[in-house]
Amino acid sequence: MAIEYKKNQAVFVDVVSVDEAETLLDWLQNKPNAKIDLGRCSHLHPSNLQVLLAAKVSIAVWPKDINLRAWLESILTITQAV
């Protein structure tokens, strides 16, 4: 599984595909204070990015991959401030 769900945190692992988006959305709708750990994520399908944007979720750990981090941080930090 590309997303490991813990009590109040979702840990993204390796490639997070389109198949994960619906489950992620359902989980986030039931966890309004959830945090996301992207530290081990190497690829994020845009459908999951849309879910994260809509949920305005807090990112606890950014990806280790500097390019992925730069891309996600530029998008997700702007929308969290709005």
DALINWO-V745273 format. One line per field, one symbol per residue. psi: psi as a letter, one per 30 degrees, with the letter a starting at -180 (. if undefined). A space follows every 10 residues. Layout:
BEGIN
psi=???
END
This chain:
BEGIN
psi=kfkjkaegkk jkkbjjleff eeeeeeeeff ifgllkjgeg kfkjkfeeee eeeefhlkje klkejeeeee eeeeeeeeff f.
END
